[in-house]
Structures are given as structure tokens and as C-alpha cells.
Amino acid sequence: MYFPTSSTVIEFLILAMVKEQDSYGYEISQTIKLVASIKESTLYPILKKLEQAGYLSTYSGEYQGRKRKYYHITEEGVEQLTFLEQEWATYTTTIDGIIAGRIRK
């Protein structure tokens, strides 16, 4: 993608993903790479930040004999996701309005 992706948008995407289904780091990174050039070294500090903020919790699970760290959204994470969804709607409506010439100061 041509447009840069902020860490806030990445946080938003992560919360949206794990709201639907618990996920592990590699799976999260592969999905986010659809819209952002992100390296795992960038993703994991964001996951840790979300965990420290109380938006995600983690647990270990085994898959094909290997341990994976799964991320699960917390109640606080759902609240943050709702806030980010509202902010995103305002942001995209404003951007679309400017592009379409409907909004001008």
C-alpha cells in the first residue's frame, strides 16, 4: 500500500481481528501485511503495549507440537475497539468528504 499506516491503525486492526477470534502473532502479522509494510519487530511491541494497557490477554496453546502465544481481547479491549470504530467512522467520512469536494473550510 502506498499510504503509511500509523501504530494506532495497527492497534485498531489487531483489536478487530482478535475480537472475531483469538489469534497468534504470525497470523496477525500476515493479515496486517495486507495493508501495511510491517515487520514482526514492529508488531510485537504493539501487541505488548495492548497487553500492558489491558486490552489483550494472552495464553499458550499447542499447534502441531509447537507452543503458540495466543491473544484474546478483554472487556477493556472491546471498549477501546468501540471507541476506535467511532473515531474511524468520523475520520473516513471526513476524508471521503474532502476528496468528494463536500467538505471545505
Contacts in CASP RR format, 6 or more apart in sequence:
PFRMAT RR
TARGET T0000
AUTHOR 0000-0000-0000
METHOD contacts of the structure
MODEL  1
MYFPTSSTVIEFLILAMVKEQDSYGYEISQTIKLVASIKESTLYPILKKL
EQAGYLSTYSGEYQGRKRKYYHITEEGVEQLTFLEQEWATYTTTIDGIIA
GRIRK
1 35 0 8 1.000
1 36 0 8 1.000
1 37 0 8 1.000
5 35 0 8 1.000
5 36 0 8 1.000
5 38 0 8 1.000
7 46 0 8 1.000
8 84 0 8 1.000
9 36 0 8 1.000
10 32 0 8 1.000
10 36 0 8 1.000
10 38 0 8 1.000
10 43 0 8 1.000
10 46 0 8 1.000
11 46 0 8 1.000
11 49 0 8 1.000
11 50 0 8 1.000
11 55 0 8 1.000
11 84 0 8 1.000
12 81 0 8 1.000
12 84 0 8 1.000
12 85 0 8 1.000
12 88 0 8 1.000
13 31 0 8 1.000
13 32 0 8 1.000
13 35 0 8 1.000
14 28 0 8 1.000
14 32 0 8 1.000
14 46 0 8 1.000
14 47 0 8 1.000
14 50 0 8 1.000
14 56 0 8 1.000
14 71 0 8 1.000
15 50 0 8 1.000
15 55 0 8 1.000
15 56 0 8 1.000
15 73 0 8 1.000
15 77 0 8 1.000
15 80 0 8 1.000
15 81 0 8 1.000
15 84 0 8 1.000
16 81 0 8 1.000
17 23 0 8 1.000
17 28 0 8 1.000
17 31 0 8 1.000
18 28 0 8 1.000
18 56 0 8 1.000
18 71 0 8 1.000
18 72 0 8 1.000
18 73 0 8 1.000
19 73 0 8 1.000
19 78 0 8 1.000
19 81 0 8 1.000
22 70 0 8 1.000
22 71 0 8 1.000
22 72 0 8 1.000
23 70 0 8 1.000
23 71 0 8 1.000
24 68 0 8 1.000
24 69 0 8 1.000
24 70 0 8 1.000
24 71 0 8 1.000
25 40 0 8 1.000
25 43 0 8 1.000
25 44 0 8 1.000
25 47 0 8 1.000
25 69 0 8 1.000
25 71 0 8 1.000
26 40 0 8 1.000
28 43 0 8 1.000
28 47 0 8 1.000
28 71 0 8 1.000
29 38 0 8 1.000
29 40 0 8 1.000
29 43 0 8 1.000
32 38 0 8 1.000
32 43 0 8 1.000
47 56 0 8 1.000
47 71 0 8 1.000
50 56 0 8 1.000
50 71 0 8 1.000
50 77 0 8 1.000
51 57 0 8 1.000
51 58 0 8 1.000
51 71 0 8 1.000
53 76 0 8 1.000
53 80 0 8 1.000
54 74 0 8 1.000
54 76 0 8 1.000
54 77 0 8 1.000
55 73 0 8 1.000
55 74 0 8 1.000
55 76 0 8 1.000
55 77 0 8 1.000
55 80 0 8 1.000
56 71 0 8 1.000
56 72 0 8 1.000
56 73 0 8 1.000
56 74 0 8 1.000
56 77 0 8 1.000
57 71 0 8 1.000
57 72 0 8 1.000
57 74 0 8 1.000
58 69 0 8 1.000
58 70 0 8 1.000
58 71 0 8 1.000
58 72 0 8 1.000
59 69 0 8 1.000
59 70 0 8 1.000
59 72 0 8 1.000
60 67 0 8 1.000
60 68 0 8 1.000
60 69 0 8 1.000
60 70 0 8 1.000
61 67 0 8 1.000
61 68 0 8 1.000
61 69 0 8 1.000
61 70 0 8 1.000
62 68 0 8 1.000
73 81 0 8 1.000
94 103 0 8 1.000
97 103 0 8 1.000
98 104 0 8 1.000
END
